[in-house]
Amino acid sequence: MLRQLLQSMLDEASRSEGTVVKRKLKENLHLAIVITKKDVQLSISRDKVYPSVSEWKTVLANFPYILPSVEPVKFVDSSKRFAMRAKLPRREQVPQQMSFGAPESEKNSGH
């Protein structure tokens, strides 16, 4: 379910590059994704306490495509939530995508 939510967020963000796409999950965990020309910016946040490293790893493990291990930076976001953020490679920047997780149309077109 988390993987589908993240895919939906990525799809929405890709239609409007530079726009923040946000979702609120159970236990007041907030996700935000922004796609730029260079990368995908991911943040997770919560009121009054930082999300756990385990939550960060769970989000990355459920990301709709293969990601390298990414260490987040902790900060307080504009909504005064405690957050973790990192810049992730875009799907097309990760070579392994052709063997795992790429849509059939991408596999067949050689992209």
Secondary structure, 3 states (H helix, E strand, C coil): CHHHHHHHHHHHHHHCCCCCEEEECHHHCEEEEEECCCCEEEEEEECCCCCCHHHHHHHHHCCCCCCCCCCCEEEECCCCCEEEEEEECCHHHCHHHHCCCCCHHHHHHCC
